Amino acid sequence: MTDVIHIRFEFPAEAEDLVPVLRRLLEDFTPRVQFLHPDSARLDVTGARRFWGRDARGIAQVIQLRTAALYGVRSAAGTASSPMLAAMAAALAPVGQVLAVGHAPDEIRTFLHPRPAGELPGVGAATSATLARFGLYAVGDVAAIPLPTLQRLLGARAGRALYDRARGHDVSAVDSAPPARSISAQHRFGRDELDGARHRRVLLALAMELGARLRAAGQIAEGVSVTVAYADRSATTRSRVLPEASHHTVFLGRGAYAAYETLGLQRARVRGITVRADGLRAADRATRQLTLDAQDDKQLLIEAVADRARARFGGDVLYPAALAPAPADRYRSADGSG
């Protein structure tokens, strides 16, 4: 039986230099440690219970005592049989305490079903609003709905994911590999390109690619960098911090355009353009400020529909009219660690 601990540390962002120290402390308990962002980590302690002679809750309590005594860092923790349940428990636990969710199906239902549906991973404001229109406010309400009904409301892929999560099913695992801090996408022109309109077309295509990859990976980016390579083999990079961390093409594209405009290119001979999404973190940390811009909401709705269509029919089934295929163009993508 798998045992997962999710722990939330209470320290300001300026104390991020404590992360390597805390990682070493956590790895004293188990090698399977994953930092999700600077103030949160998860541990798989399934194989550590016998060594420590404690259950997951007992191990979490020892961790809390050590981080507080050695580094003055208080924490809240949740334990459960899966990362999803442990994270939800940790979000509810008061600082200094551990909230444990039992492994038995009835214990999971008792914890999960009264919770608001919006607390499930992947349920944002738009999905919550859709569920609320049909009277589905709590996780238990969602769990009582047949799979075909949920898929009609949310789409095949999103409906299946929510159906499983509402029943406590979670196939994710603790990944001890350090996450990439950035991802990039690159375009090389078939010839030196002077046309600014074509430059912007490429920026949109690369932002669209990065957005799709971020959404598929469950990540958001805090900023965007644009690197322009010239015919003389020189290059210039400009960066922009996004108003709010996001994985949506419309916001990534605006950041890329803003960074590009600061270059002030006047008929420069451009050989290639790279767009990089920086400061990646888990998408469950995303926030969306309310705006009165209906155009943004329309674009996000279209994006969600396009994602579902591409997942079902392939990557080239839907794209903006501005991105009609150009056979001479050659695309290449690359991952990078920042």
Buried (B, 14 or more C-beta within 10 A) or exposed (E): EBBBBBBBBBBEEEBEEBBEEBBEBBEEBBEBBBBBBBBBBBBBBBEBBEEBEBEBBBBBBEBBEBBBEEBEBBBBBBBBBBBBBBBBBBBBBEEBBBBBBBBEEEBBBEBBBEBEBBBBBEBEEBBBEBBEEEEBBBBBBBBEBEEEBBBEBBBBEBBBBBBBBBBBEBEEBBBBEEBBBBBBBBBBBEEEBBEBEBBBBBBBBBBBBBBBBBBEBEBBBBBBBBBBBBBEEEEEEBBBBBEEBBBBBBBBBBBBBBBBBEBEBEEBEBBBBBBBBBBBBBBBEBEBEEEEEEEBEEBBEBBBEBBBBBBEEEEEEBBBEEEEEBEEBEEEBEEEEE
